[in-house]
Each structure stands twice: as structure tokens, then as C-alpha cells.
Amino acid sequence: MLTVEENEFLTQTGADTAMGQYFRRFWQPVALSEELPERDGPPKKVTVMGEKLVLFRDTEGRVGLLDRRCPHRGADLFFGRNEECGLRCVYHGWKFDVEGKAVDLANVPPGVRMQKEMRVLSYPTQEAGEIIWAYMGPPAEELTQIEIPKLPDFEFIHMEPAKRFVTKQLMECNWAQAMEGDLDGAHFSFLHVPAPSIKSSHHPFAPVDEKRLNWIRNDPIPNFEILEHEVGFVVGWERDADGESYWRMTQFSLPAAGTGPSTMPGETYYGFSLVPIDDISCWMYCYAWNPDRNLGNEEREKLATVGHGIIAEVDENYIPVRNRSNDYMIDREVQKNTTFTGVKGLAEQDIMIQQSQGRIVDRTRETLTQTDGCV
């Protein structure tokens, strides 16, 4: 349980907040590369930790992330012209490059000092793993060499494109409860299992990947251990496995990234990064990868169309098809006879329950138990 003040400290990520300043010390995903498919193409609005920004790919393929307000009269640069290595405001023609430097002040006389000094707020970007990353913290000249952050060294980034799949999905809740939900291994014994009317059917010689569902289902009070490391921690959940131990391992990396529970040999891995849009919503960037093989056409098509694992089925705007506005398309007959929730999709089940807690969960009203220790 947290106090109101502690909850606000955790959940608020504006530029003037402690958590917001901490998040800004890391490279953050701000868009998928596929959202800027062409040079000199349409700019894209993005909101990151409450900051309203505009993203564009210039003539040379470089990506710029700028404050949406033109420093001249405050017009929105989203409506600007993306042309000849810069974004030009359509109000009075001021043009800025990907680093925020004014390269043409069309209505300012030549020789005026403003021509050399005018800038718009900009943030450095990098592209890696089919994701556009941005660093929104203090500029490099204000930091010591050891403080300058590096891009996260996630395994999926180093995979060939054929071995990975990258997407994102909107979360209509604060980043912290989405993170907690993904680290909480105890809920698997309920949220993601078949309906109680469906009895266990595995036999003693069934393969492990069939048995594990029953191990999860039959042991709702798992033990857990946390091993801290320099960039986060690993949490392991131990359940009885027909007299042995079945461990499910999940990674957490600062400030808000993790992996899905550990897989069986040969299976595809899943990971995610949570990035606050504001204090009541966030983007969940999801990545699936397999270091041993290419993702087959059928697997890739499944991820792209109906989702799988932590990846939800989303529309063209990356909004989950089953969402708050339609009660996640819950089917009460399915809930009665087939699955514990009646909501289709593991990811959607997580999204449903995390968002049902409210945009920002009131942690003063929680009643925590032994298995909530990880949270």
C-alpha cells in the first residue's frame, strides 16, 4: 500500500517531477520506424511524458523530434511542410532541421542576429530494432561521460529483421500499474487459465509445454525470489510440478521494461517497454524475437493480425480492438464454459484487468498479501 503522496511520486512523469526527470535519463521509444515510412513524408504528432512533440523524417532519412510550438508565434509545427531537410512552419515560413536549428527564417531580414541563434526545442533520436528512440534528459554537455546514457542493449535489437516482430499498443492507464501487472506472476493461476468446469486432462507422460498450464492452475500460491542486478532485477515464481519445481522467470529493466515469462526451448521470446504518454495512459512497445530461427510467415501473420502472448490485436492506430469502450468484448458464455475471464487473448486479459483498476489505481485502498511481494 502507498500513501497518496507516494502514489503521486510514482505515477507523475511531467518534466518538473522527480519520476519524470528520472525517466528522461533513459532512451525512450517514441514511435515505430514504420510510422515514418518515407523521407519528406507527413510529420507525426507524439506526446511523451506530457510533452507535445512532432516527429518527422527528413530528406536524408534522419529523424527529428521537436517541440510542436514554433518559437515565432506558437503555431503547431505538425501542420508544417516537411521539405529539403527541414520542417517549415506554414504560418510565416520558419524552417528547422532535425536538431532544432533554424535554417531559414523567411520573414526575418538577412544579417539579423536571430538568423544564427534561433532554435526550437529538440531531442536526439536513434533508430534501432525498428523503433525510434529519443533521449529527453539533460543535454550531453551538462553531463559527465559516465552519466551519458546508452541505448538499451536488448537482444531483439541485434536480431535480423526476419527473426523479430515489433509493434505497440495503447494502455489506458498509468505506466506503473501496467508494469506491476506484467511482473505479477501470481495472477497466471486465475486470469489466464481455462474455466473451472474444464478439468485437467494431461497424463503423466505429456510434454512439459502441455503440463505447465496445469502446474500454474493448480498452485495459486507460488513462492518467489528476486535477484537484483545493475539495471533491474529478475523475479522467479516457483510452483509445484508433480513433485518437482516449475520456475517462471521474468526480467525487469529500468525504467519500465521487461520480458514475458521464460519460454520453453525453441519458443519465441517476448519483451516490452512502457512509455508514459501522460499520467493516465502509456504506450506498450512490444517485441517478439527468436534467436534460433526466423519467425515463420504464419507466426508473423498471427502477431500482426490477431496478436499472441503479450501482443494484443490492434487496429491501424495501435489501439487494442478489445478495449475499455466495448468492455473488451467479454463473452459471458465463454467465461462460464471455456476461459476464466471470457475475454479473448492473454494480452487483452492483462489490459482489461489493469485498466479496470482505474486510470491511476488508488493504492491506499489495496490489501496486499504474501504473493504481492514482487509488486
C-alpha positions as CSV (number, residue, x, y, z in Angstrom):
1,M,0.0,0.0,0.0
2,L,1.2,3.5,-0.8
3,T,0.2,6.9,0.6
4,V,-1.4,9.4,-1.7
5,E,1.9,11.3,-1.8
6,E,3.9,8.2,-2.6
7,N,1.5,7.2,-5.4
8,E,1.7,10.7,-6.9
9,F,5.5,10.5,-6.8
10,L,5.5,7.1,-8.6
11,T,2.9,7.9,-11.3
12,Q,3.6,11.5,-12.3
13,T,6.1,11.9,-15.1
14,G,5.9,15.5,-16.2
15,A,9.2,17.4,-16.9
16,D,9.1,19.0,-13.4
17,T,8.5,15.8,-11.4
18,A,11.1,13.5,-9.9
19,M,9.9,10.5,-11.8
20,G,9.7,12.4,-15.0
21,Q,13.3,13.6,-14.6
22,Y,14.4,10.0,-13.9
23,F,12.6,8.6,-17.0
24,R,14.2,11.3,-19.1
25,R,17.6,9.9,-18.2
26,F,16.9,6.9,-20.4
27,W,16.5,6.5,-24.1
28,Q,12.7,6.0,-24.6
29,P,10.8,4.6,-27.6
30,V,8.7,7.3,-29.1
31,A,7.4,5.7,-32.3
32,L,7.8,2.6,-34.6
33,S,10.0,3.1,-37.6
34,E,7.0,2.1,-39.8
35,E,5.1,5.2,-38.6
36,L,7.6,7.3,-40.6
37,P,7.8,5.2,-43.7
38,E,9.1,7.8,-46.2
39,R,11.6,10.7,-46.4
40,D,9.9,14.1,-46.5
41,G,6.7,12.3,-45.5
42,P,3.9,13.6,-43.2
43,P,5.0,14.6,-39.7
44,K,3.6,12.7,-36.8
45,K,2.2,14.1,-33.5
46,V,3.6,12.4,-30.4
47,T,3.0,13.0,-26.7
48,V,5.7,11.7,-24.4
49,M,5.5,12.2,-20.7
50,G,3.1,15.1,-21.2
51,E,5.3,16.9,-23.8
52,K,3.6,17.6,-27.1
53,L,6.1,17.0,-29.8
54,V,6.3,16.4,-33.6
55,L,8.3,13.7,-35.3
56,F,9.5,13.8,-38.9
57,R,11.9,12.0,-41.3
58,D,13.9,14.5,-43.4
59,T,15.2,14.3,-47.0
60,E,18.3,12.3,-45.9
61,G,16.3,9.9,-43.8
62,R,17.2,11.4,-40.4
63,V,14.5,11.6,-37.7
64,G,13.8,14.8,-35.9
65,L,11.8,15.2,-32.7
66,L,10.8,18.8,-32.0
67,D,8.5,20.8,-29.7
68,R,5.3,21.3,-31.7
69,R,5.2,25.0,-30.9
70,C,7.0,27.2,-33.4
71,P,9.2,29.7,-31.4
72,H,7.9,32.5,-33.5
73,R,4.2,32.7,-32.7
74,G,3.4,29.4,-31.2
75,A,1.8,27.8,-34.3
76,D,1.7,24.0,-34.4
77,L,4.6,22.6,-36.5
78,F,2.6,19.4,-37.1
79,F,0.9,21.4,-39.9
80,G,4.3,22.3,-41.3
81,R,5.9,21.4,-44.7
82,N,8.5,18.6,-44.4
83,E,10.9,19.5,-47.2
84,E,14.5,19.9,-48.1
85,C,16.0,18.6,-44.8
86,G,13.7,20.6,-42.5
87,L,10.2,21.2,-41.2
88,R,8.8,24.6,-42.3
89,C,6.1,26.3,-40.3
90,V,3.3,27.3,-42.7
91,Y,2.4,30.4,-40.7
92,H,5.5,32.6,-41.6
93,G,7.9,30.1,-43.2
94,W,10.3,29.5,-40.4
95,K,12.2,26.2,-41.0
96,F,14.0,23.9,-38.6
97,D,16.3,20.9,-39.1
98,V,16.2,17.7,-37.1
99,E,18.5,19.2,-34.4
100,G,16.0,22.1,-34.0
101,K,18.3,24.7,-35.6
102,A,16.6,27.4,-37.7
103,V,17.9,27.0,-41.2
104,D,15.6,29.6,-42.8
105,L,13.7,32.5,-41.2
106,A,11.8,33.6,-44.3
107,N,10.3,36.8,-42.9
108,V,13.5,38.0,-41.0
109,P,15.9,40.4,-42.7
110,P,19.3,38.9,-43.6
111,G,22.1,39.6,-41.2
112,V,19.8,39.9,-38.1
113,R,21.4,38.1,-35.2
114,M,18.3,35.9,-34.8
115,Q,19.1,34.2,-38.0
116,K,22.1,32.4,-36.4
117,E,20.7,31.8,-32.9
118,M,17.1,30.8,-33.3
119,R,16.2,27.2,-32.3
120,V,13.2,25.1,-31.4
121,L,13.4,22.6,-28.6
122,S,14.6,19.3,-30.0
123,Y,15.6,15.9,-28.7
124,P,18.3,13.5,-30.1
125,T,16.9,10.3,-31.8
126,Q,18.3,7.0,-32.8
127,E,16.7,4.1,-34.8
128,A,17.3,0.6,-33.6
129,G,15.2,-2.6,-33.7
130,E,12.6,-0.9,-35.9
131,I,11.9,1.6,-33.1
132,I,12.6,5.3,-33.0
133,W,14.2,6.1,-29.6
134,A,14.7,9.6,-28.1
135,Y,16.7,11.0,-25.2
136,M,14.8,13.7,-23.4
137,G,17.1,14.3,-20.5
138,P,19.8,16.9,-19.8
139,P,22.0,17.7,-22.9
140,A,25.3,15.9,-23.1
141,E,27.3,19.0,-22.3
142,E,25.7,19.1,-18.9
143,L,26.6,15.5,-18.1
144,T,29.8,13.7,-17.2
145,Q,30.9,11.0,-19.6
146,I,29.7,8.2,-17.2
147,E,26.2,9.8,-17.0
148,I,25.5,10.0,-20.7
149,P,23.1,7.1,-21.3
150,K,23.5,4.5,-24.0
151,L,20.7,2.9,-26.0
152,P,19.3,-0.2,-24.2
153,D,21.2,-3.3,-25.3
154,F,18.1,-5.5,-25.7
155,E,18.7,-8.8,-27.6
156,F,15.9,-8.2,-30.1
157,I,17.7,-5.1,-31.4
158,H,20.5,-7.3,-32.6
159,M,18.3,-9.8,-34.3
160,E,17.9,-9.8,-38.1
161,P,14.5,-8.4,-39.1
162,A,13.4,-11.9,-40.1
163,K,13.9,-13.1,-36.5
164,R,11.8,-10.4,-34.8
165,F,8.4,-8.6,-34.8
166,V,7.9,-5.2,-33.3
167,T,4.6,-3.4,-32.6
168,K,2.9,-1.3,-29.9
169,Q,-0.4,-1.0,-28.1
170,L,-2.2,1.7,-26.2
171,M,-2.7,1.3,-22.5
172,E,-5.4,3.4,-21.0
173,C,-3.9,3.5,-17.5
174,N,-0.8,4.8,-15.7
175,W,2.6,3.2,-16.6
176,A,3.1,1.9,-13.0
177,Q,0.1,-0.4,-12.8
178,A,0.8,-1.8,-16.3
179,M,4.3,-2.6,-15.1
180,E,3.1,-4.2,-11.9
181,G,0.6,-6.3,-13.8
182,D,3.3,-7.6,-16.1
183,L,5.6,-8.5,-13.2
184,D,2.9,-10.2,-11.1
185,G,3.3,-13.9,-11.6
186,A,0.6,-15.0,-9.2
187,H,-2.3,-13.9,-11.4
188,F,-1.5,-16.5,-14.0
189,S,-3.2,-19.1,-11.8
190,F,-6.5,-17.2,-12.4
191,L,-6.6,-14.6,-15.2
192,H,-5.1,-16.8,-18.0
193,V,-6.5,-20.3,-17.3
194,P,-9.5,-22.2,-18.5
195,A,-12.8,-22.1,-16.8
196,P,-13.1,-24.2,-13.6
197,S,-15.5,-26.5,-15.5
198,I,-12.7,-27.6,-17.7
199,K,-10.8,-30.3,-15.8
200,S,-7.2,-31.1,-16.1
201,S,-6.6,-33.6,-18.9
202,H,-2.8,-34.1,-19.1
203,H,-1.4,-37.5,-18.5
204,P,1.9,-38.3,-16.7
205,F,3.9,-38.6,-19.9
206,A,2.5,-35.4,-21.6
207,P,5.2,-33.0,-22.8
208,V,6.2,-30.2,-20.4
209,D,4.7,-27.5,-22.6
210,E,1.3,-29.1,-22.0
211,K,1.8,-29.8,-18.3
212,R,2.8,-26.3,-17.4
213,L,-0.7,-24.8,-17.7
214,N,-1.9,-27.3,-15.1
215,W,1.1,-26.6,-12.8
216,I,0.2,-22.9,-13.0
217,R,-3.5,-23.6,-12.4
218,N,-3.1,-26.0,-9.6
219,D,-0.6,-23.9,-7.5
220,P,-2.1,-20.5,-6.9
221,I,0.3,-19.6,-4.1
222,P,3.7,-19.7,-5.7
223,N,6.9,-18.9,-3.9
224,F,9.0,-16.2,-5.5
225,E,12.6,-14.9,-5.4
226,I,14.0,-11.6,-6.6
227,L,17.6,-11.3,-7.8
228,E,18.7,-7.7,-8.3
229,H,21.3,-6.7,-10.9
230,E,22.7,-3.4,-12.1
231,V,19.9,-2.5,-14.4
232,G,16.9,-4.0,-12.6
233,F,16.1,-7.5,-11.3
234,V,14.9,-11.0,-12.2
235,V,11.9,-12.4,-10.4
236,G,11.3,-16.1,-10.4
237,W,7.9,-17.8,-9.5
238,E,8.1,-21.3,-8.2
239,R,5.2,-23.7,-8.5
240,D,4.8,-27.4,-7.7
241,A,5.4,-29.5,-10.8
242,D,4.3,-33.0,-10.0
243,G,6.7,-33.2,-7.1
244,E,9.4,-31.0,-8.7
245,S,9.6,-27.2,-9.2
246,Y,8.4,-25.2,-12.2
247,W,10.0,-21.8,-12.3
248,R,8.8,-18.9,-14.4
249,M,11.3,-16.1,-14.8
250,T,10.6,-12.5,-15.7
251,Q,13.1,-9.7,-16.3
252,F,12.6,-6.1,-15.2
253,S,14.9,-3.4,-16.6
254,L,14.9,0.2,-15.6
255,P,13.0,2.4,-16.0
256,A,10.0,0.4,-17.3
257,A,10.9,-2.6,-19.5
258,G,10.6,-6.3,-19.1
259,T,10.2,-9.7,-20.6
260,G,7.3,-12.1,-20.7
261,P,7.8,-15.2,-18.6
262,S,10.6,-17.5,-19.7
263,T,9.8,-19.8,-22.6
264,M,10.5,-23.4,-23.4
265,P,13.4,-24.3,-25.7
266,G,12.8,-23.1,-29.3
267,E,9.8,-20.9,-28.4
268,T,9.7,-17.2,-29.2
269,Y,10.7,-14.6,-26.6
270,Y,8.6,-11.6,-25.8
271,G,9.5,-8.3,-24.3
272,F,8.1,-4.8,-23.8
273,S,8.9,-1.2,-22.9
274,L,6.3,1.1,-21.3
275,V,6.5,4.8,-22.1
276,P,4.1,7.3,-20.5
277,I,2.0,9.4,-22.8
278,D,0.8,11.3,-19.8
279,D,0.0,10.3,-16.2
280,I,-3.1,8.3,-17.2
281,S,-2.0,6.5,-20.3
282,C,1.1,4.9,-21.9
283,W,2.3,3.1,-24.9
284,M,3.4,-0.5,-24.5
285,Y,6.1,-1.2,-27.1
286,C,6.1,-5.0,-27.7
287,Y,8.8,-7.1,-29.4
288,A,8.9,-10.8,-30.2
289,W,12.1,-12.5,-31.3
290,N,13.6,-15.9,-31.8
291,P,17.5,-16.1,-31.7
292,D,17.4,-19.6,-33.2
293,R,15.2,-19.2,-36.3
294,N,13.3,-16.8,-38.5
295,L,9.7,-16.1,-37.5
296,G,7.6,-18.0,-40.0
297,N,5.0,-16.4,-42.2
298,E,2.2,-18.0,-40.2
299,E,3.7,-16.8,-36.8
300,R,4.3,-13.3,-38.1
301,E,0.8,-13.1,-39.6
302,K,-0.7,-14.1,-36.3
303,L,1.3,-11.5,-34.4
304,A,0.3,-8.8,-36.9
305,T,-3.4,-9.6,-37.1
306,V,-4.8,-11.3,-34.0
307,G,-1.9,-10.9,-31.6
308,H,-0.3,-13.5,-29.3
309,G,1.2,-13.7,-25.9
310,I,1.7,-10.1,-24.6
311,I,0.9,-8.7,-28.0
312,A,-2.8,-7.7,-28.4
313,E,-4.9,-7.4,-31.6
314,V,-4.8,-3.8,-32.5
315,D,-6.3,-1.5,-35.2
316,E,-4.4,0.7,-37.6
317,N,-3.8,3.2,-34.8
318,Y,-2.3,0.6,-32.5
319,I,-5.4,0.7,-30.3
320,P,-6.5,-2.7,-29.0
321,V,-9.6,-4.0,-30.7
322,R,-10.9,-5.3,-27.4
323,N,-10.7,-2.2,-25.2
324,R,-12.5,-0.2,-22.4
325,S,-15.0,1.3,-24.8
326,N,-16.5,-2.2,-25.7
327,D,-15.9,-3.9,-22.3
328,Y,-13.1,-5.9,-24.0
329,M,-15.8,-7.8,-25.9
330,I,-16.3,-10.1,-22.9
331,D,-18.4,-13.2,-23.6
332,R,-20.2,-14.5,-20.6
333,E,-20.9,-17.8,-22.1
334,V,-17.2,-18.3,-22.8
335,Q,-16.5,-17.2,-19.3
336,K,-18.9,-19.8,-18.0
337,N,-17.7,-22.7,-20.1
338,T,-14.3,-22.0,-21.7
339,T,-12.0,-19.4,-20.1
340,F,-11.7,-17.9,-16.6
341,T,-12.4,-14.3,-17.9
342,G,-14.4,-14.6,-21.1
343,V,-12.0,-12.2,-22.8
344,K,-10.1,-13.3,-25.8
345,G,-6.4,-13.1,-25.7
346,L,-3.8,-13.2,-23.0
347,A,-2.7,-9.6,-23.6
348,E,-6.3,-8.4,-23.7
349,Q,-6.9,-10.2,-20.4
350,D,-4.0,-8.3,-18.8
351,I,-5.1,-5.0,-20.4
352,M,-8.7,-5.5,-19.2
353,I,-7.8,-6.1,-15.6
354,Q,-5.0,-3.5,-15.3
355,Q,-7.3,-0.8,-16.8
356,S,-10.2,-1.9,-14.6
357,Q,-8.2,-0.6,-11.6
358,G,-8.7,2.9,-12.9
359,R,-6.5,5.3,-14.8
360,I,-4.4,5.6,-11.7
361,V,-5.1,2.9,-9.1
362,D,-5.8,4.2,-5.6
363,R,-3.1,2.3,-3.7
364,T,-4.3,3.5,-0.3
365,R,-7.2,1.0,-0.8
366,E,-5.1,-2.1,-1.6
367,T,-4.9,-5.1,0.7
368,L,-1.7,-6.8,-0.2
369,T,-0.8,-10.5,0.6
370,Q,2.3,-12.7,0.5
371,T,2.2,-13.2,-3.3
372,D,2.1,-9.5,-3.8
373,G,5.7,-9.1,-2.6
374,C,7.1,-8.6,-6.0
375,V,4.7,-5.7,-6.6
